[in-house]
Amino acid sequence: MKNPSAYDVVIIGSGLGGLLSAVMLAKEGMKVCVLEKNKQYGGCLQTFSLQKHVFDSCVHYIGGLGEGHPLHQIFEYTGIMPQLELRAFDANGFDRICFGDLPTLYPLANGEANFIEQLSSYFPQEKEAITQYIAAIKNVGDHFPLYRLRLGAAAEKQAVSGWELTQKIAQITPNKRLQQVLLGNNLLYAGVPHRTPFYIHALVTESYIHSAHKVVPGSSQISKFLIMALRQYGGEIYNHATVEKIAVENGVATYAETADGQRFFARNFIANIHPAILLPMIDSTVIKTAYRKRISQLPQTTAPFMLNIVLRPATVKMRHYNTYWHQHEEALKAIQYIPGSFPETYAAYFTESKTHRGYAESVSILTYMHYDEVEPWANTCNHTLSKMDRGQAYTDFKEHHAQLLLAKVSQHIPEISANNMTHSVATPLTYRDYTATPEGAFYGILKDVNQPAATTISTRTKIPNLLLTGQNINLHGVLGVSITAVATCAELLGDSYLLQKIKQ
Ligand SMILES: Cc1cc2nc3c(=O)[nH]c(=O)nc-3n(C[C@H](O)[C@H](O)[C@H](O)COP(=O)(O)OP(=O)(O)OC[C@H]3O[C@@H](n4cnc5c(N)ncnc54)[C@H](O)[C@@H]3O)c2cc1C
């Protein structure tokens, strides 16, 4: 049992949200402890290797790490920015969007003026509309004060939060193909027609238009440097520490208890885990039954399916851009694929070989998969600390879907199948078991423009010393989670104080 006065803050979960919060609080003098259930820290920042090639489990590229962007400033403040080994994508098209078997790759470029110029060369009649689009996403960003590292009122956000994504894009341009190109990298936010708010699209795409980078040694470099910073500021972090209970006395959280019975006492707690996983850990009437029910019933974003391929050396040309392919004219339709039509979209993320420059050593292919496809194996659990063979039928299922995906990829990039040395597959169950996200959801809770209040979770809870952080609160992704970590820490440090420190 830890000393009752041991910590100022105990953080549950070492995803980006937990680690960033930990470093910010420790840097400002608090005694912080992070508890992580897995062996490897970082949640979605984890990497793994296949035939000695490093693969990102989730984060293949990051928007907003370029100088002058708030994310750059936040990483700078934590001290990790100069340490990261980053590689910028092709500025004239970091993402390229294609449809069916048509050869055209429509570029989404870095820099506002360059974005307009590059895309206008494919849509010369639409230059004005593309300019309007850039103005619209910038306008949304301006209404989210923390995305500009400034103080502001909630009313500002509300003024731009009620627009539905497809409607807003249709208002900007009647050109159907341009609309779909603008929606082309929707795997980045798992957009659902008539439900996803425009602001989600705007905040995500604005950051990538600002700058798009890959962490060259793998996304776990971010967690590695954050942990080094945390320790340097006197913080502690433990793996193999699954929190099962948060004790509450007189309406205040007192300790977090791990599966092995250890108790971690603190004055404050931050949960970097999905709220639906957190609430059952809290045995207190302070959290009302109606709230518990609402959170447990919230719809999740559609889950990912990822195929990671090691390529034969010096065979597949390196692309310094990501390809997003759509079977349909409508880019958002693929998320609602019906069984038998899997997959209707994919993204291909290449990693350059260190020994054969100009060639790719590996590629990760990402698509959607509905959780009910893996429901037959829902009661299995397989991760590094709890190895379990889900059985031959599951292995066959994975391989069948890997081949379906490869067949679609071959239409545009045939050299991938031909040079596939070995591959591994991650399904919604993989993501569920490694991050404890219900149904292995891509980005946690689905934000629904029709139910803004119900699907927006606050950083505060009814328990005054229990705060929330991570992708389920506000926005997902490296940018969204980092901004939320600032919002969470501002509750303990004061918002103007923290923003001033970050901007310094
Ligand atoms: C397939 C995929 C691809 C993505 N690609 C990108 C991308 O290219 N760029 C981008 O910016 N974003 C991307 N994202 C989104 C981004 O990775 C996430 O939004 C973000 O990393 C989530 O961070 P988090 O801190 O909210 O939580 P998580 O990363 O989910 O971390 C939560 C942590 O809590 C731990 N935990 C859970 N329960 C317990 C418990 N009981 N006790 C202790 N610990 C616990 C988990 O093990 C985990 O380590 C992608 C996500 C996915 C799934």
The ligand as a Gaussian input file, in Angstrom:
#p B3LYP/6-31G(d) Opt

LIG

0 1
 C       -5.924000       2.251000     -36.263000
 C       -5.726000       3.667000     -35.788000
 C       -4.999000       4.548000     -36.562000
 C       -4.792000       5.857000     -36.110000
 N       -4.014000       6.695000     -36.871000
 C       -3.750000       7.946000     -36.409000
 C       -2.857000       8.799000     -37.122000
 O       -2.279000       8.409000     -38.165000
 N       -2.640000      10.056000     -36.616000
 C       -3.243000      10.501000     -35.466000
 O       -3.002000      11.657000     -35.053000
 N       -4.076000       9.698000     -34.761000
 C       -4.327000       8.433000     -35.208000
 N       -5.151000       7.609000     -34.471000
 C       -5.810000       8.151000     -33.263000
 C       -4.873000       8.250000     -32.078000
 O       -3.969000       7.195000     -32.093000
 C       -5.674000       8.225000     -30.774000
 O       -6.765000       9.123000     -30.845000
 C       -4.850000       8.586000     -29.550000
 O       -3.554000       8.053000     -29.615000
 C       -5.580000       8.098000     -28.306000
 O       -4.858000       8.446000     -27.153000
 P       -5.522000       8.336000     -25.724000
 O       -4.578000       8.942000     -24.771000
 O       -6.896000       8.880000     -25.740000
 O       -5.754000       6.805000     -25.384000
 P       -5.142000       5.389000     -25.735000
 O       -4.037000       5.483000     -26.694000
 O       -6.308000       4.523000     -26.080000
 O       -4.530000       4.912000     -24.344000
 C       -5.281000       4.463000     -23.270000
 C       -4.341000       3.676000     -22.378000
 O       -5.033000       3.281000     -21.201000
 C       -4.633000       1.963000     -20.876000
 N       -5.655000       1.374000     -20.015000
 C       -6.921000       1.021000     -20.349000
 N       -7.564000       0.503000     -19.288000
 C       -6.685000       0.539000     -18.246000
 C       -6.760000       0.148000     -16.882000
 N       -7.873000      -0.382000     -16.388000
 N       -5.671000       0.318000     -16.094000
 C       -4.529000       0.861000     -16.589000
 N       -4.408000       1.241000     -17.885000
 C       -5.468000       1.090000     -18.698000
 C       -4.525000       1.295000     -22.230000
 O       -3.779000       0.114000     -22.167000
 C       -3.834000       2.393000     -23.035000
 O       -2.442000       2.329000     -22.923000
 C       -5.355000       6.283000     -34.888000
 C       -6.080000       5.385000     -34.099000
 C       -6.266000       4.094000     -34.535000
 C       -7.023000       3.125000     -33.672000

